[in-house]
Amino acid sequence: MQIMTHSNSVISNVSTSISDSPQQEDDDHQLFFVTSYSDFDKLAHGPRGSQAKNSLYVYRFYPADGSLVLLNVQGDAKTVMNPAFSRYHPRLNVVYTCTEDCEDNGKIFAYKLGPNGSLEQLGEPVDAGGTSTCYLTIDRAQKNMLAVNYWNATLVVIPLDHETGAFLGPVKSVYDPNQGRGMFAAVKTCGGVNHSLNDESTIAVRQKDPHSHALVLDPFVGRVAYVPDLGKDLIREIFYDANNGEINMEMNTLPSGLCTGKPDGPRYIEFHPKYNIAYVVNELSSTIAVFEVDRQILKEIHAASQAGEDMTSFKGRSTLRLIQSISTIPSAFPTTMNTCGRICVHKSGRFVVVSNRGHQSITVYKVKSKGAKRGELQTVGHFHTRGETPRHFQFDNSGQYLLVANQDTDSIAVFNFNLSNGELKYSGNEYRVPSPNFVCCCPSYQDDDEGLEFNNEPTHPTFLSTASACSDNASDSEESTIEIRQGNKSEMTIQQELAQARLEIEELKRMLSEKA
């Protein structure tokens, strides 16, 4: 494995295990868990980079200069095949990853992550209950994992051990949006289309089947699972029975965009940490749809579920209302040459960021904070990723660095993120990784972090921004899974709040310097 940093522009060989140093023990140093594709034939899409011989990488990140040092490489390509989505536990040093396979059911692995980058597998992997597993969510009580299978669209619930984070058993609940019907499309090895393409012939086949792509619980009561269906151009609103750990009733579906007659292909949904706003990235139309969230309906759903009422009364009632649609690419660039990757709301709540695969860019938006258009987006700019097919990206825990996984050029590039205006600047740090598809930030938790208690019930009618401080970049998206009860704060919580305060002070200094 070769690594290049900007400080000396020297390529050096790094062994698969590096011992700790006093500097590495600093709390500011975070670990990043990176996964790679290892068998292209098993995928719905068609990567053009290098197939990985080992699919799991662990790096240590140094925020002083935005550099990475490789600590560990493992994951046999055949055993841990095509891991493509990861989730870091919000309280434990445990990272989960799931495999993409269109022919056989996916697997979900759990690893205990050591401070030196070691990965200790917790038990046997769990069958994901469907094909091409693509998304993982942990519920508020941290007692269940909700997994999404892209190819056959199924949604499943798997029980977790609250104390260790290990799996307690196999899938206990399954929801099938296709209602048992067979797939229309064939896999690539049997003549199926390449889902990386965005031309009319590919779309004609691809959009005939449902393709669930994510599942995010609402951040207010944790009872509604929002599921973008990339194949049917819909957002599904599904009731999640948190008491029993079941996904058992679809309450509503709504279009993921403007209904122009062309496919949108919703991929991910993100909630704003402060406003009643949700953002959906549409992969095929290269747009972000901005939705207003109806908190009142969510409160009614929570109250009814707690009272044991018949939840069918909520069928046909949507908690989302479309208020804006905005492009992710320049107007002159053809949408047929681009598909969107990830969307993320910056932990400050001031910016939304999305990746463009084809345009090879990161687009940054400023979130409007005043007036009737609060929560809507205004484009800051498009920034080249210094590679091709930026499938995924991740902020470091401070929100001042952005790590981009350029899948088809086998590289991870690190950018400085300007907290004042949202602009990106290349840091000079770039690392060679075969077909990287996911970058997961993993801050270390100490043993005394058990002071954080979690509950199914919201502790305050207003969403607690403290929750996002704990999880915003430790996981991929939903702060909704974490609700912190008010009480004694652990040392880790205080340190995180201090880091957030420093972040805000730095931002204020920059704003003052601009006005000077």
N, C-alpha and C positions, 0 to 999 in steps of 0.2 A: 504494500500500500504506500503510495507516495503523497506527500503533503507539501504545499507551497504556501508560505506566508509572505506578507508584504515587507516585513521588517528586514529580511535578509535575502529574499528571493532565491533561497537555496532549497532545492528539493532534497529531502532526507527520508531515509527509510525509518519507519516507526514500527516497533514490535507490537505484537498483539496484546501485550500486557505491560503497563508502565507503573512502577511503584509510586506511591504517594510521596509528596514533598510537603514541607510546612506551608508553602504557598498554595498548594492544591487544597489544603484543609480550610482555606478561607471560605466563609459562608457565601461570599459573593460569587464563587465559582460554581457554575451549574453544569450538569451533565446533559448531553443531547443523545437521544436514542434514534438512530437512523436506520430505515429499512430499504431493501433493494429487491427488484424483480429478478427472479432466477430461472424462470421457465416461461418464455413468451408464448408458446403454443397453448398454454392453459388459460390465457387471458382473453377477455372479450375485445380488448383493444390491441394495438400493435406497436409496442415500444421499438425504438430504432437504436438504442444504445447497446451496452454490453450486458450479457447475462451474468449475474453475480454467482461466484462459486460459494460465497458465504453471504447470507442475506441480512445479518444483524451487525450493526456498528455502534459503538459507544464512544463519544468524544467528551472531553472536558472543555468548557468554554471560558475564556478569559475576557471579562468585560473591559479591562484596561485598554485593550487594543483590538478587541473583536476577533481574536484568534482561537483556533481549535487545536487540540492535541488528541490524537487517536489513542484510546485506552484499551479497546477490546474489539475483536472481530470473531464472531461465531455464528452459528446457525447454518447447519449443512443444507445445501441448496435443495436437496430432495426431501429432507425431513421438515424444514421450515421453508416451504416453497411459496414464493411470491407474497411475503408479508407486506401489506400495503396500507394498513391503517393501525395506529397505535393509540392507546389511552393510558395516561399516567394516573394512578390512584390519587384522589384528592387529599388523602391523609397518611397513606403508607408508601414506603419505597418499593412499590410494585408497578411494573409496566406490563400492559397487555398488548398483544398484536394478533391480527387475524390474517388468514391467507386467502388469496384470490385463485379460484379454480372453477371454471365454467362446467367441467365435466363431473367432478366429485364434490361432495360437501366440503365447505371450508372448515378450518380448524382454528381455535382460539387458544393461544399460549399465554401463560402468566409467568412472569419472571420477577424474582426479588432482585432489585438493583443495588449493588454494593457501592460504597463511596469511591472505590478504585475502578469502577466500571464493570465489575463482575456481574454476570447474569446467572442466577440460580433458578432453574425451572421449578415451579411449584406444581407438582403432580403432573398427570398426563393432560395433554391438550383436550379441549372439549369440542365435540362435533357441533358445528354452527347451525345445523338444522336447515341448511340451504346452500346454494352454490354462489361462488364469487362473493365472499363476505367482504364488506366494504366499510362498515361503520360500527363503532362501539360506544355505548353510553352507560354510565353508572348512575343509578337513581339516587334520590336525595338521601335516603337512609343508608346508602352504600351496602345494601343487602342483595341487590340484583343488578345484573348486567343485561342491557338490551342491545341486541345485535341485528344488523341489517345485511341481507343477502341480495346483492344487485341482480344477478342473473335471473333467478326465479322469484325475486321480489319479496320473499318471506321475511317476517319480523319475529324475533324470538326473545324469550326471557330465560336467563340462566342464573341460578342462585349463587351468591358469594358468601364466603365466610367473613363476617364483619371484623373479626380480630386479625386475620392473616391476609385477607384478600384473595385466598385460593378459591377455586371452584368447589361448590358443595355437591354438585351433581350435574346431570345432563339437562338439556332444555326442558323447561316445565310449562311453557306457554308458547304457542305458535299462532301468528296471524298471517293469513295468506290473501293479499289483495286480489290475486288471480282466482281465488275460490276453487282451487283444485284443477283448473283447466291446464292443459299442456302448453308448452311454449310454441309459438309460431316459428320463431327464428331458430336456425341451427347454429352451433358453435363454429368457430373459424376452421377447425380441423375437419369439419364435415361440410364445408362450403359456405359457412356463414360470413356475414360482412364484418369488416374491421371497424369497431366502435370508435376508433380514433378519428375517423373521417367525418366530414360534415356536408357531404354532397347529397343531392336529391335521392340517388339510388340507395345509398346507405341508410338515409333517414326513413325511406319508405318501408324498409324492413325493420329497422331498429325500433321505430315508434309503434309497432303493432303489438308489442308486449309491454306490460308494466315492468318498470325497473326502479325499485326503491333504492335511493342512494344515501339517505341519512335518516337519523331519528334524533330529534332534539326535544327534550322536555321543556315545557314553559317555565320561565324563571320566577313565576309568582306563586303558583300552588303546586306545580309538579304533577299535574293530573292529565295534561293534554300533550300527547306525543305528535309533533309535527314531522311529517314524512314527505320530503320531496320525491315525486315519482317522475324520474327523468323520461321514461318511456311514454307516459300518458299526459305529460305537461300539466301535472296537478300537484297541489299541496294537499295531503291528506291530514285531517285533524282526527286523531284517534284517542279514545279514552284509555288512560293507563290506570288500572286498579293497583295503586301503590300498596294497599293493605295485603293483597294476595299475590302481588307480583304478576299481573296478567295484562296482556293487551287483547282486549276482547270485543271492542265495538268501534266501528268507524262512524264518527258523528257527522262529518261533513267533508266535502272536497271543494276546492276552488281553483281556478286557473292561476298559473304562476306568473302570468304576465298580462300583456295588453290584448291578447286574443286577436292577433293580426292575421291569422290564417297560416302562419309559418310556425314551425315547432320552436319551443323555448328550451326544453330540456332542463328543468330545475335540478340543481345538483346539491346545494347546501343551503341551510337557513341559519342565521345568526340573530341574536337579540341584542339590542342596545342595553348597556349596563345601567342607564339612568332613565331613559325615555321609554314610553310604551310603543316601541317601534321594533319591527323585525325586518331583516334584509335577506332576500333570496337571490342567489346567483344562478342565472339561467345559462347553462353551458352552451347550448346550440345557437341562441339568438345573441349571445354576448351582451347581456343586459343584467342590471340589478333591479329587481322589483322591491320597492319600499312599501311596507305594510304598517298600518296603524293597528295596534293590539287592543282589543276590547277587554279591559280588566274586569268589568262588571260581570260579563258572562263567565270568565274564569272563576270569579268568586262564587258564582251560583253553582258551577260545576263542582267546586270543592265542597261547598256546603251540602249539596245533594249527595255526594259520594260519602261524606262523613255520616250523614243521616241514614244511609242505606237505601236511598230512594231509587226508583227506576230511572236509569240514565238515558233511556231511549227518548225522553222528553227533549233532550238536547240535539237530537238528530236534525240536520238542516240548518242549525244555527252556527254561523261562523264567528270565530274570534278575530279574524283578520279582514282588513279593508285596504285595497290597493290605493296608494296615494301618489306614487311616482314610479316612473321607469326611466332608467338612464343607461346609456351605452358604456361598455368597458373598453372600447377601442376607438381610435379616430374615425370620423365619419367616412373618410375615403377608403378605409381598409375593408376588404370584403369579409363579411361574417362567415362565408363558407370556408375561409382559410384560417379560422380561429375557433377554438373551444375554450371555455373558461375552466379554471382549476379551482383553487380554494378562495374563500371569502373569509375575512376576519375583521372584527371591530377592535380597534386599538384599545388597550386597557384604560386609557384616558377618556374614552368615549368621544374624542374629538375627530377621529378619522376612521374611515372604512377602507380596507385594502383588498384587492382581488388580483389573481394571476391570469394571464392570457397565454394559452398554449397555441402558438401559430404566429401571433404578433410578437411573442417572446418578450413579454413585458409584465411589470407590476403597475397597476393603476391605483392611484391614491385619491380618495375623496375627502373633502372636509364635510363634517356633519354640521348642519345649520343648528344653532342653539337658541334662537330667539324667534318669537312671533308664531304665526299660524303654520309656518313651514318647518318648525322645529323637528329635527330628526331626518329631514330630507338631505340629499347629497348634492355637492358641488365639486366638479372635477378639479383636482390640484394638478395632476399631470400623469404622463405615462413614462415609465423608466425601464430601460432595457435590462434584462436579467443576466447578461453576459453568458448566455447559454440558450439551449433550445428546450422547449416543452417544460416550463416551470409548473410541474404538477402540484407541488406543495411548497409552503413557506411557513416560517415560524418566527415570532419575536422572541428575543431573550427575555428574561424575567424583568428587566428594567424597562423594556419597551423601546430601547434606544438602538438596538441592532436588529436587523432582519436577515434571516438565513433562508436562502432560496435553493430548492432542490430542482436542478435542471436535468430532468429525467433522460433526455435523449442525447445529451452531451456528457453524461457521466460526471457531473460536477455539482458541488455545493458552493455558492457564492455568498459572501457576507457583505451587507450594506449598512451604512449608518443611516438612522432614521431621525430626521429633524423634528423634534417635538413641538417646535413652534409653528412650522408651516407645512409639515408632512412630506417634505422632499427627501428623496433617497440619493445617497452618494456612495459609490463603490468604495469599500474599505481597502481593497487590494488583497484581501484574503480569499483564496479559492482552493478547493480541495477535491481530489479525484475520488469519486465513489461510483461504482457501476450501477447504472439505472436507479438512482435514488428516487424514491416515491413518497417519503414521509419523513418529517423532522419533528421530533417530540421533545419539548423542553422538560427536564426532570430535576427540579430543585430538591435538595436532600431534606428529609424530615428527620427530626431528632426524636428520641424515645419519649421526651416529655410533651410532644405534640399531641398526646392522647387527651390533653385538656380540651381539645376541640371536640365538641359533641355535635351530633347530627341527628336530624329528626325528619319525619315525613311531613310535619306541619310547618307552615310558614310562621316565623316568630314575630313578624311585624307586617302590617298591611302594605308597606312600601318595600320593594326589593332592596336587600342589603348590598350596598356596593362593596362592603368588606368581603363578601363571598368571592367577588371577582379578583380581589387582591390575592386571594389564596390560590385561585385556579386558572386565571385567565390564560396563562401560557403554559401551565403544567399540562393542560389538556388541550384538545383541539378546538373545542367550541363552547359547549354549554356550561356557563356558570350556573345554570338552573339546577344542576345536580347537587349543589353544595349550599346548604343553609346553615349559618353559624348561629348558635344560640348565645344570647348575651350572658356573660359571666366572666370568670377569671380568664385573662388572656395568657396564652403560652408565650414563651420567649420567641418562638418562631413567628407568631402572629405579630408581636411587637416589632420584630425586625422587619417584617414585610410592610407594616404600616410606616415604619421609619423610612424604608426604601421608597415607598410611594410619596411620602412627604418631600424627600429629597428631589424626587422626580418633578414634583409640582413647583418646588422652589427654583430648580434649574430652568423650568419653562417660563416662570415669571421673570427671571433674570434676562432671558433671551428676549422676551417681549419688551422689557424696559430698554434694553440696549438698542432695539430696532427703532424705538420712539425717540431715543436720544439724538 
